[in-house]
Amino acid sequence: MTKSFNVIIEKDEDGYFVATVPSLRGCHTQAKSLDKLMERTKEAIELCLEVEEDVSENEFIGVQRLAVSV
């Protein structure tokens, strides 16, 4: 069986790509390249599915960027 997951990818201040899988609590990883990040994200998802019993299936709507004065 194949399942699809939404993955949020960001780049941190040190240049690492960071992936987070919102529907799997605590499922995240990082890498220097996007190719390596995707490989590691698949591994992280597989590991999280081994221990996670409740997987929420939220519908992805989109991403917004908001400016806030500080």
C-alpha distance (Angstrom), angle and dihedral (degrees) to the residues before:
residue distance angle dihedral
M1 . . .
T2 3.79 . .
K3 3.81 123.4 .
S4 3.78 127.6 -173.0
F5 3.79 124.6 -141.7
N6 3.78 133.3 -168.4
V7 3.80 112.1 -121.1
I8 3.79 124.8 -162.4
I9 3.81 113.0 -149.9
E10 3.79 123.9 -164.6
K11 3.79 134.7 167.4
D12 3.81 116.6 -129.6
E13 3.80 129.0 -146.0
D14 3.83 91.3 -93.9
G15 3.82 92.7 56.2
Y16 3.81 96.7 -104.2
F17 3.80 120.5 137.4
V18 3.80 111.6 -129.0
A19 3.81 122.6 -159.7
T20 3.79 124.5 -162.6
V21 3.81 126.6 -175.0
P22 3.83 105.0 -153.1
S23 3.81 96.2 -164.3
L24 3.82 92.2 56.3
R25 3.81 112.2 63.3
G26 3.82 111.1 -126.3
C27 3.80 94.1 2.7
H28 3.79 108.2 142.3
T29 3.79 140.7 121.8
Q30 3.80 141.2 172.3
A31 3.80 140.2 -142.7
K32 3.80 141.4 167.9
S33 3.84 94.2 -116.9
L34 3.80 132.7 41.5
D35 3.81 91.9 -127.0
K36 3.80 91.7 55.4
L37 3.80 90.2 42.8
M38 3.82 91.7 56.7
E39 3.80 90.8 48.5
R40 3.80 91.8 49.9
T41 3.81 92.4 44.0
K42 3.80 91.6 56.2
E43 3.81 89.1 50.4
A44 3.82 91.4 48.1
I45 3.81 91.5 50.2
E46 3.81 91.5 50.3
L47 3.82 90.9 50.1
C48 3.81 92.9 47.0
L49 3.81 91.3 49.8
E50 3.80 89.8 55.1
V51 3.82 91.1 62.4
E52 3.82 104.0 22.8
E53 3.79 115.9 93.1
D54 3.80 100.3 176.7
V55 3.79 114.1 52.9
S56 3.79 112.4 -179.6
E57 3.78 115.1 -144.9
N58 3.80 103.0 -150.7
E59 3.78 119.1 177.2
F60 3.81 112.0 -118.4
I61 3.79 110.0 -123.7
G62 3.79 104.5 171.4
V63 3.78 147.0 -86.6
Q64 3.79 126.6 -85.3
R65 3.77 128.0 -166.0
L66 3.80 114.3 -149.6
A67 3.80 127.6 -168.5
V68 3.81 115.1 -140.7
S69 3.79 125.3 -174.2
V70 3.81 112.2 -126.4
